Amino acid sequence: MTDALNYPQFIDQAMRTVVREILRKVSVSGLPGDHHFYISYSTLHAGVRMSEQLRAKYPKEITIVLQHQFWDFRIEDQQFHVTLSFGGVPEKLTIPFAALTAFADPSVKFGLQFQMTETSDNHEMFSPSGDIAISVVAETQDVTNPAESAEIISLDTFRKK
């Protein structure tokens, strides 16, 4: 039986909306307290804009940190823009929310992980099994590596067999 409603897609969109709204709030008010973000994204996604030097160093995925020094931070509905310094060299980045693979705020031990595969035309899709991983990191866990510290819940657990 096919899932005509495609629940994994709705969950994925909702989690990306959470990230977008968090970033939108930070773009207006700044980072409060000790909050800082680890944002991982696929550098293969068609909408990602970054220098060729940076892409050569990170050909598949990169994790950026938004904490003390970032500039030109602008949020749009489908993507965000930020300038970060890599080895003292400023790099302008454009990152579509569809390219995100993980988001974490270690200050409150919160994380989201997106499990997707790349298609041949560089547009991200759900994995063939339709699984999407949702992780919310418990307060006692270390989020320096969300993939290792978070409990991943497969939606197959809740599907009727």
N, C-alpha and C positions, 0 to 999 in steps of 0.2 A: 504494500500500500504506500502510495506517495503522500507526502505531507503537503497538501495544497496550501496550508497557511505558512509553511516554512518558519516555524518557531525559532530555529537557530539564527535566522537572519534578523528577526525582530530583536532578539537578545543582543546580537552583535551591534546593531544600530543603537540600541539603548545604552550599551556600555560606551560606545564612541561618543554619544551625546553627553554622557557624564564627563568624559575627558574634555570635550569641547567647552562645556559650561564651566568646569573648574578653571581651564586656561583663560576663558573669557573674563572670569571674575579676577584672576591674577593680572590680566592685561590692564584692567581698570584700577584695581586697588593695590597691586603689588603682592609679593609673597608675605603672608602674615607669619610672625613668630619664626619657628624653626622649619617651616614647610619648605621642601624642595622636591623636585621631581626627576625621576629617571624615566626617560621616554625612549623606547626602542621602536625602530621602524625598519621596514624593508627598503633598502636602497634600490631594489629592482623595480619598484612600483613606478608606473609610467608618469605619475604626477610629481614625483620627488624631484626637486631642483637643488643641486649642490655642485660644487666645483668638481672638475674631472680629477684633480689631485686627491680630493677627499674620497671620491667614489672609488678610485683605484686602491686606496688604503682600506676601504670598507665596501667590498664589492657586493655583499648580500644584505648585511644588516649592520646597524649602528645604534648605539645607545648614547643619548645626549643627556646632560644634566642641566636643569634650569635651577639655579640657586643664586649666586651672588652677581655674576657678570653675564648679562645677556641684554641685547639691544634690539631696537626696531621690532618689538614683539607685537604682532598683529594677528587677530583671530578672524577668520571668515567661516562661513557655514561649512565648507567642505575641506578646508585646509588652514594651516597657520604658517606664519612667517616669523623667523627669528634670526638674529645674527649672534654667533658664538665665536669665541676665540679658540683656535686649534693650534697649539704650539706658537702662540703669539700672533697668528695670522687670522684676521677676521674672516668669517665665512657666512655668507647669506644662505639660509636654508628655507625652502618651501616644502612643507610636509603635509600631504593629504591625510586626513583622519583615517581613510581607508588603508593607508600604508602602515598604521600602527600595529606592532606585534605585542607590546607590553607597556604598561604605565604603572609606576609605583611612587608613593610618597612615604619614604622611610621614616619621616618624623612621626607619623601616626600609624605606621605599619599597615598601610593600605596598598593593595595592588590589583590590577586587572591584567589578565593575559589573554591575548587573542590567538587562537590556533587556526591558521589558514595555510593554504598552499598556493603557490604561484601557478598561473596558467601560462601557456606559451606566449601570449601577447602581453604579458606583464600586468594583467589585471588580477587582483586577488579574488579568490573564490573560497567557499567553504571546502573542507576536505571532502573527498568522495563519500565518506561514511555519513556526512552531514553533521559530524561532531563539532562542537565549539566548546572550548574550555572556558569556564568561568572561575576565577579565583578571587577570593577576598581573603587577605592575609590577616590571620588572627593576631591579636595584640602582642603575644609572646614570641612571634616568629621574626626571624631576621629576613629583611627584604632586599638585601644586597644582590641576591639572585632570586627574583620572584619565581622562576620556573622550578627551583629546587626547594623553596621554602613554603610555597603555597600548596594547599590541597586543591587538586584539579578535579572537578566534578564533570563527568561526561553526561550529556543529556540522554544517552542510551539507557542509563540507569532508570530513567523514568518512563521509558517507552514500553508499551504493551508488546509482548512477544507473540 
